[in-house]
Amino acid sequence: MKIAMIAEHANPLPAHRGEAACPASLHVCALSRQLAKRGHRVTVYARRSDPDQPDGRTRMARGVSVAYLDAGPARPMGADQQAEHTGAFGTALASVLDEDAPDVLHAIGWTSGLAALHAQAHSERDQSATPIVQTFHSLNASEQRSGLVHRPERARMETILASRVDHVLVNSTDQQGELARLGVPRHHVSVVPFGVDPDHFTVEGSASTEHWGFRREERARLVSVTSLTEAGGADRLVEAMTRLPEAELLLVSTSEDLGVALDENARRIELLAKEAGVDDRVHLTGPVERKELPRLLRSADVYVSAASYEPYGGAVLEAMACGLPVVATATGATPGAVLHRTSGVLMRFGRPDEVARAVRAVLGTPTMSTAYGIAAVDRARSRFTWQRIAVETELVYERSRPQQSDDEDGHVSDDLLLSGTSH
């Protein structure tokens, strides 16, 4: 099967090279490689964000190539700026698909889905028989329920897009339920979670000690790979440390653009830790390269997260695969990954007092902590391997059917959809 993976803002090559990468890029990289191992040919189409990115196709792995399309300035842009160029990206995509028609279009992210619909409608060939599968890593409706920013145009586009494509993939039952509340039939939506590489993230291997301030026998070690924004929950974790004098905390930032020294959120967290009197036990570091992350995770005792919303769950899965018991807020994809009181503890709100109680319960019962860690490894390896995620995605491809003519169904036009991305 020839698969066109539309990833407008998720260049997979950094993840392929083992560099720090956003979850969407990691998803595209891992899934495309596993699909290729199953005999498919995958081309990933991404927006050119650097003038040095090559023309034509770049071979990423056997059976996988990456093609950059010109749409707007060749530089990194924020989400709002990126959406303004989705129409141009869709037009460029239509041109390349005319030359190399795929068997399925798989759009990663909502703007990629709009670009895929635009390309299908504006192709010189009849592309109506090519199914479109849409992956939503996050939904603004879910984000709103977790107290995050309401983006009405994006929410409207996501709802329309979900009804237009042939099938929808989401990371969690939370998102499936959200789409059902928006009127999207449940049979039209499949839950295919984020994955983990159990050969890379494993219990066996060395541990890194460079980021810690105390020896392991002196303080229990808590680690969190998270955004340093308020939604990431780092503030609540720092406050929880005032109740956990027996522990130290390492916060690994997921910021893509800035090192900790230049990150305003990092400076805010450092000031908060100093005011709380825990700055000697709270450490911050910037994004960690993929090849080094397992060593860092293995150096900790417990993985903690107090995020308001976690759409991917990838960091939790990686910690589980390294044998860490998890204490995390039951939000987004996390409840699907962590079995409460089997592989960790799920909190309702992630408030500082909740975090402290849950962490103390795990640390205070070594037998339970060990059992959680063993169960976490088993669950990560049995349910969440990228190989299994690829098989489940492949089944969706095979079940997908061509969508009906939009004019006949009375849906809004692709031009109207794309016009909404500029707001």
N, C-alpha and C positions, 0 to 999 in steps of 0.2 A: 504494500500500500504506500502511495506517495502522500505524505502528510505535510501540509503547509502550516507551520506553527507561527501564528501572528503574535509577536511580542514587542509591541511598539516601544515600550519603555523598559524592557527587561533583557539587556544584552547578556547572553549566557557565557561569553568567553572569560570574564574575570573569575566566575565560579569554576569554570573548567580548568583554569590555571592555578586554582587553589587559593586565590586571593579572597579577602573579605568581600562579600557580595550580599545584596538585598535578597530577601526570601523569594521574591518573584523570579529573579535571575537564577537562583539556585534551583528552583522548581523547573524552569525551562531547560536548564543544563542537564539535570539528572533525568528528567522524564524523556527528553529527546534521545539521550544516550541509551537508555533502557529500551525504548521503542526500536531503535536501530539494531540493538542486539537481538530483538525478536524478528528481524528480517525486513523491517520497514525502512523507507528512505524519508528522512526528515530534513526540511529546509526551514530554518528559523529566520523570520523577517523582522528586523528591528530598525528603529529610526537612527539615522546617522547622528551621533552626538559628539563626534570628534573628527576634524578634517583629515586626520591621519588614518582613520578607518578605511580599509581597502574597498575599491570598487569590485563588482562581481561577487562571487561566492568564496567564502573562506571555509576550508575544511576544519571542523572542530574535532570530529572523531569519525571512525568508520561508519558511514551511512548517515552522517549529520553534517550539514553545512550551514553557515550563517551568511545572510545577505543584508547589507545596510541600504536603506532607502532614504533618499533626500526628502525631507519635509521640515521646512523651517531652518533656522541657523544650526550649524554643525557644532553645537555645544550643549552641555548639560543644562536642563531647565527644570523649574519646579512644576508641580502637577498642573497648576492652572495654566501656565504657559504651554505645557506639552499639549493639553487638550485643544488649544487654539489651532494646532497644526495637524489634527487628526484627519481633516478633510484632504489635505495635501498628501498625507501618508496613504490614505485609502486610494487616491488617484494613482500614486506611484505603484501601489500594490496591484491594482487592476492591470496595469501594463505588464508587470512581470508574470502575473498569473495567466495572461493571454499567451505568453510564450511557453509557459510550463504549467499546465493545468494539473492541480492535485486531485486526489481522491477524496480528501477531507480537509476542511479548514478548521484549525483549532485556535481560537482566540484566547489569549491570556490577559485578563483585565478588561474593564468595560470600554476603554477607548479603543483597544484592539478589536473588540467586537463590533463597534461602530465602523471601524475601518474595513473590517471584513464584509459587512453588509454593503458598504459603499462600493467596495471593489467588485463584489458580485453583481451589483446593479449596473455598474458602469463598464463592465467588461465587454470587449468586442465579441467574445464568444458567449455562448449560452452556458452560464455557470449555475443555472437554477438546480441542476441535478447534483451539485456539490454540496453536501451537508456542512453546516456550520455548528461546531461544538463550542460552547462558551464556558470558560472558567472564570468564576468570580472568586478572588481571594478574600475579598471583603465586600460588604454591602453597606451603603450609607445608612440604610434603615436600621441595621444591626448596630452600627456605630452610634446612632442617635439614642437607641435604647440604653447604651452604656454611658451616656452623658457626653459623648463627643460632638463635634461640630456638625450641624445640619447643613447639608449642601443640596438644596432643593433641585437644581438642574441635574446634578449627578444622580440623585435618587430617582428622578423621573426617567432619565435615560436608562438606568439599570432595569427599571420595571418594564419599559417598552422593549428593551433589548432581550430580556428573558423570554418574552412572549414571541419574539420574532425568529430566534435561532431554532435549530432542530433539536438541540438538547443542551441542558445546563449542568455544569459540574460545580459543586461547592465543597469547601473543606470540612463542613460540620453540619450536624443536624440542626443547630441553631440557625444557620443560614437557610437551610431547606425550609424550616418552619417560617422564617421571615418571608421567603418568596411565596409560600402558600398563603400567608396573610395578605400578600399583595395581589393574589388572584392567579398565581402561576400553579398549574396542576402538579401534584407531587410526582406523578409518573413522568413528568417532563424534566425532573431534577434528580440527579444522582449525587450521593455523597462519596467523594473520592478524596481522602485526607492527604495532607502533606506527608512526605516520606523522610526516611533517614537512611544513610549508608552504614550498615552495621559492620562493614569491613574496615571502615575508617574510624567510626565512633564505637569504641569497644572498651571493655573493662581492662583488657591486657595492654600493657605498655607503660612507659614512664610517665611521670607527673611533673608539671612545671611549678616551680616555687618562687619565681621572680617577682610576682605581683603581690605576694603576701607579706604582711609585716611581722607575723608571729610564726613560731614553729607549730606544727599541727597538734603536738601534745600540749601546747600552751593554750590555744584557742581553737574552738570548732570553726570550721570554714564554711561560709555561705557564699554562693555565687549566683549571679543573675545576669543573663545576656538580654539587654533590654534597651528600649529607647529611653533617653533621659528627660523626655518631656513628661508633663504631669500625667498623661494617659499611660505612660510606661510603668508608673507605680514606684519609681525610684525614691520619691519623696517619702512615701509610706514605709518603704524598707529602711530608710535612714532613721525615721522616727522609731521604728520597731527596735532598732539597735540600742536605744536607750533602755529598753526592757530586757536586753540580752547581753549583759556584761561579759558572759562567758564565750562570746562569739565575735568573729570579724567578718566583714562583708566585702566582696569584690563585685563592683558593677562594671560590666563590659558593655560599652556603648555600641549601639548599632547604627549610629549616625554615619551616613555615606559620604558626607561632604567635608566635615571638619574634624581635626584632631581635638582631643579633650582640651588642650590649652586654649583653643580659639572658640570653643563651644559655649554659648551663653548658658545653655541648660546645665552643662557640666560645672560651670562656675557657680550657678545657683545651688546645685547639689553640694558642692564643696563648702559653700557658705552655710548651708543648712546643717551639714555635719559638724562644722566648727561651732555653730551656735548651740547645737545639742550636746556638745562635749564628747562626740564620738569620732572626731576626725582622725584619731590615731587608729581606729578600728574599721574605718570605711575607706576603701581604695577605689579609684576610678582608672579605667584604661580605655583607650580608643578601640575601634574594631580590630579583632584578632584574625589573622589569616587562617583559612580553613585547615591547613596542615598542622597548625599549632593548637587549635581549639580543643581537640580531645585531651591533650596533655594538661591543659588548664582545667578542664572539667574534672579530670581524674584527681586533681590536687585538692578538690573540695569534698565536703561531707554531705552537704544538702544543697539542692537547687531550689531557689525561691523566686517567686514572681507575684507581684501585687498589681499587675496590669489591669486597667479598667476594661480593656478589650484586647484579645489576642486572636486575630483571624487565622494565623498560620499554624502555630503550635510547633514550629520546627525546632526552636531552641529547647523546648521541653523534651521533645523526642530525642534530641542529641544528648541531653543530659541523662535521660533514661537509658539510652544505649551504652553510656559509660558507667552505668551502675549506680547513679545517684537517686536517692529518694527525693520526691518532689513535694514542695509545699507551694500551692499556686491558687490564684483566684479561679473560680469555676466560671469562666467566661470564654466565649468564642469556641475555638477548636480544642482548648485544654481539657474539658470534660471527656471528650472522645479519646484523648490520649492517656490520661491518668485515671486509673480506677481508684476511687476513694477508699482509703484504708486498706488498699491492697498493694498499690505501687506508689502511694503517696497520700497526701492530705489535700483535699479541695476546700477552699474557703469561700464563703458566700460573698463577702464584700472586699476582702483584702485589707481591712483596716489594720493599723499598727498593732493593736492589742491582739487581733486575730492571728497575725503573722507570728508574733512573739509566742503565743500559746501553742500554736501548731509546731513551730520549730523546736520549742522546748520539749514538747511531747515526743518528737522524733529523736532528738539528741539524748533525751533522758532515758530512753529505752533502747539500748544498743541492739537487742534481739529484733525488735520491731524495725529499726532502721535498716538492719541487714536484710530482713525479709522483704521490705519495700524495695530495696535496691535490686535484689534477685528478681523479684516480680517485674520490676521496671525493665530490666534487660530482656527478660523473656517476652514481654509484651511488645517492646520496640522491634525485636527481631522477628516475631511471628506475625505481626499485623501491619507494620509500617515500613517495610523495605520498599525501596524504589522499584524493585522488580515487581512486587505485587501491585504497586500503584500503576505501573505501566500496563499490566494485564487488565486491571479494572478499567483503565482509560481506553484501551484497545477494544474492549467489549462494548463500550459506549459508542465508539466510532462505528462498529459493525451494526449496532442497532439503529443508528441515526438514519433518518429518511429525509428526502428533499422537502424543503418548506414550500408552501403554496405561494402563488403570486401575491405580492403585498397589495396590489390594487384590488384584486378580487376579494381579499380578506378584509379590505377596508382599513388597513393599518396606515399610519402616517408614513410619509416618504422618507427615504434615506437622506435626502438633502435637508429635510427638516430636523432629522435626528442629529446630523452633523452640525447644523447651525446652532444647536443648543450647546455644543461643547465650547463655544467661544464666550459663553456668559460666565 
